[in-house]
């Protein structure tokens, strides 16, 4: 079936997006089965980027998104303040997204409204950007309001995916509306919860691993089911004429938990007893300030974080109930802000989301089911050795991140004798290897993304953030598109080929903060890192116009088997033009006596690329 006929059959419109919040009627009245190259279950930050990248490489892609919006964390969950991967660490679609935000708001300075992020924006603005991206891709179809509920192997390289309306997903299989199916070459689980893992028979875990399992010293002695809280975020707007939400005595009874969320209501601001510093109201309300006098309510201390358990992931009825309660918890905190803290001017924004309650369509899920394979990413993969400025190099790197190991647990704020204590070392800019996407099961048709990649509970704290998930999504898209083209298993796609395409797409595989994707040195730096010439002991900023230390030149030439190209000057001296020999000499610009870092990197790339 031709793709455009497929879209008409689904009643989804020319762009692949329904005009209504959910695909309904016409979808379930058409042909019950069709084929595509790639099915992505989940159109969140990672799933959408995977779909866009695969479509741009020629694959036909269908995204199944249960909610009315694509984007996941960055729009549909309302977490409209990008965490980490600043400057040159945020390339690819992350960079494009930030640039389009700048085009809307006028400057990067206009995005620095809150102190939690350099990139703050209104969710509906982000959603409009993503909608434009989707509508521009003829090979990409997004179906809203549906979920994958079945996974069947029909041939060695073919999988049949059953699709059900989201409301029916809570019913027993024999009570669900008649399913429709898609047959695909590659199935990607990019859901917020890891709901595709049990469908495809992929081993997974929830909670924390034991200390002995992966040698992570800060892990607990025994495995347990502690996992990060979810948050039902809210977008607020300042209205000087605002009035408080109605408050009953039963509401006030729930507010004890909120005490010490700020100094405005805290009898004992002892950080040792509380487990966190207590911030002022001003500090709180500027934390995630958004443009146009709005605010992202996603405060980590005694506020709207909401604990989850194993049943939340495994029992759909329980999940639905808990999500209702998480919403109520956020509304209770808003009542507390308006009444107890005496700030009725902060109201729910009514112009952000396509929901009746004006809350985001989905919650912010920090931790989900996590795949278990033989290449689980552990603490030693994100913590630097010796005094290096980076974590150890991953030869098969396909994405980068730099956020600290950030875990949200309401249990952190219990009294000291019953508190959940987690004390982790400082991590550093890190690389994500391609192996975290690939299950060990004998299935050449499935990949895993979002927060369900093969990482430990600890490492999830730094791989779960929006930019790194988006970059991982692009890598998934490249891997899946090549697997389709070559009719092979994703694991058999050459890592070098994936890395090459990602660099061409402006995705950094090695963080150098002052070399952004639009910089002339972006490709030279990335290719030199790919070749193993730039490593974990090299700086995270290049300062391109500065003189190059001779010790750097000698180290890099040694790694490139060009040690004869550099004379042996003092290690602390700047490299001079007269110290350089062929073949590097011919590639340098003789603009001054001292060689700049930019000129040397460009010359080294030219020479090593030619060889």
Secondary structure, 3 states (H helix, E strand, C coil): CCHHHHHHHHCCCCCCCCCCCCCCHHHHHCCCEEECCEEEECCCHHHHHHHHHHHHCCCCEEEEECCCCCCHHHCCCCCCECCCCCHHHCCHHHHHHHHHHHHHHCCCHHHCCCCCCCCECCHHHHHHHHHHHHHCCCCEEEEECEEEEEEEEEECCEEEEEEEEHHHHHCCHHHCCCCEEEEECEEEECCCCCHHHHHHCCCEECCECEHHHHCCCCCECCCECCCCCEECCEEEEECCCCCCCCCCHHHHCCHHHHCCCCHHHCCCCCHHHHCCCCCCHHHHHHHCEECCCEEEECCCCCCCEECCCHHHHHCHHHHHHHHHHHHHHHHHHHHHHHHCCCCCCEEECCCCCCCCCCCCCCCECCCCCEECCCCCECHHHCCCCCCCCECCCCCCEEEEECCCCCCCCHHHHCCHHHCCCCCCCCCCEEEEEHHHHCCCCCCCCEEECHHHCCECHHHHHHHCCHHHHHHHHHHHHHHHHHHHHHCCCHHHCCHHHHHHHHHHCCCCCCCCCCCCCCCCCHHHHHHHHHCCCCCCCCCCCCCCCCECEHHHHHHHHHHCCCHHHECCCCCCCECEHHHECCCHHHHCCCCCCECEHHHHHHHHHHHHHHC
